[in-house]
């Protein structure tokens, strides 16, 4: 993840000379149970807002690097690959903020826009390169088949960018191995990479190493969050605070918001508090400023808020909203929403840009939505509620006896009317490792597991509610959702679809985490089933195929670990179908054989029949007609034994088609006659007509045109009785071709005219 929210140094609008954004006014102070009155909080600055401060020298150097000729352009010709700019620095040094400012300044010269990807996961692990390439392809509107290997995905990405003039921003790259496969062969594109170290192995990389901010810029950042008055009164101590924070923007933001929450404290108090934070002796010197600032902020939180902050590191995909925080901490959604807003005001969270990237009509997502602007993510974090949570007169006020400080009496008035409207946040990447250390230090494993279970259960309920919104208003599923709490309901199908799109990555990550954990397989199976159904309901099978491939793979892992043959067979069948659709027929065959073995081990006739028929279809795709007919025959035996006439008729036809392709005419004719007879016994006149028409086709291929004509006329009469005009038209045209071969052009013209007339009527 990134440190975008707290990096780079940002000045408030009033300091930059721009008009300040008006924040909602504070609510009346809420009385506490101990009889005291909560002191109104000092409105904190929104992290990331305002003008960019500092780093002007680095920006100038980056622009110069772009203009400078590279090693492969000294001859005056363009290079074959994109130019790569590297912004290197310690997490918390403002790497991402500098990159974003550079991208903003370069955007006008790159009409194809900016593509962004984070190359480190929320737990600090390298992101999957194939998944990153797929997401970038999706952003470009260029798809890729489900289950495609990493090499194919990265190759498609390079092809999609070949003729574009775009900016590619790769944030928090662990190393060159994650960057190099994504570099486009497009000299008009520019790649900006943020990393902690060099990108050894990638040629002609232009590095820009970041240290701490200079004193003036550091004081400006501190003043931006703490307010200018106390900084102006004691400028020398302010310089000492900047030095204590190592000039790191992330540490300065936390220090500034800590001071802003204490109007009675001085800059000297802040300096002493930072200096008093104990530091582990083995901690590197460069990591100590951020460690001190984060521990100072965390230790000043009320116990319930501090615990919530630690548990937020469990959020899937690093995406946090009120529902996730509520489930993890075991509190109400309204209280969690308030607390997240306060965390954002303290610089502990940043608003997620996930929803901003969605091309949806966000102004009216619910049928009973508030007016536009009544509640937005910016408003939620711009002015924290007037509670004792972050502005106590002394240390005692930081430990209220209950959670009243985080759920004031009028919190309900500020609750969003729809589950899709709770603003999402992210824990900055520079703070996530520090919070994870505290989680291990303070929380018992059993409590962590319980928090995860609550989160998965809440997610399943939200998915069920989201899926119900894709059904008609009078459906039983929609009626059941009407009885859910308001926070779990969606106001419209558009709102539910918007929530699913914006949380899609986090939902998939939740399933991956639970599968890897291995202790919550029951809940995880429910989550994957609910997510699969919801994706199908809102996106359809084709659009959801890549995500479904991932989910079926996770189901297979759980089924194999728990020795669940039925689930294993179902997962293998689904994966085989997706492999077959993507053209990986050999891989599909392996899946189908495994599914057949699993289904037979528990005598599951449904899965066995589907596996047998799928094997026949795979061999048909490969052109191995004999094996296809053999597997279809085995599936037919099972269908006949179970008395499934409709499926048996279909399989008779598939056997006939495979045998006809193999040139075994007599056997093919017997199969099609059996198919027509089965349809006749079932009373399916249209099916009988189609099978009889195919019988006529095989007779013609076998060199029996007279028999083919007679049989086709019988099929035509059946099609008329069934009222199937399209089939009737096809049969008329086929009869016309047969008559031409038999030397009767006049009759052929009559049948051809009738067929063309029927086709015209059908198309109209």
Buried (B, 14 or more C-beta within 10 A) or exposed (E): BBBBBBBBBBBBBEBBEEEEBEBBEBBEBBEBEEEBEBBBBBBBBBBBBBBBBBBEEBBEBBBEBBEEEBEBBEEEEEBEBBBBBBBBBBBBBBBBBBBBBBBEEBEEEBEBEBBBBBBBBBBEEBBBBBBBBBBBBEBBEEBBBBBBEBEBBBBBBBBBBEEBBBBBBBBBBBBBBBBBBBBBBBBBBBBBBBBBBBBEEBEEBBBBEBEBBBBEBBBBBBBBBBBBEBBEEBEEBBBBBBBBBBBBBBBBBBBBBBBBBBBEBBBBBBBEBBEEBEEEEEEEEBBBBBBBBBBBBBEBBBEBBBBBBBBBBBBBBBBBBBBBBBBBBBBBBBBBBBBBBBBBBBBBBBBBBBBEEBEBEBEBBBEEBEEEEEBBBBBBBBBBBBBBBBBBBEEEBBBBEEBBBBBBEEBEEBBBBBBBBBBBBBBBBBBBBBBBBBBEEBBEEEBBBBBBBBBBBBBBBBBBBBBBBBBEEEEEBBEEBEEBEEBBBBBBBBBBBBBBBBBBBBBBBBBBBBBEEEEBBEBBBBBBBBBBBBBBBBBEEEEBBBBBBBBBBBBBBBBBEEEBBBBBBBBBBBBBBBBBBBEBBEBBBBBBBBBBBBBBEEEBBEBBBBBBBBBBBBBBBBEBBEBBBBBBBBBBEBBBEEEBBEBBBBBBBBBBBBBBBBEBBEBBBBBBBBBBBBBBEBEBBBBBBBBBBBBBBBBBBBEBBEBBBEBBBBBBBBBBEBEBBEBBBBBBBBBBBBBBEBEBEEBBEBBBEBBBEBBEEEEE
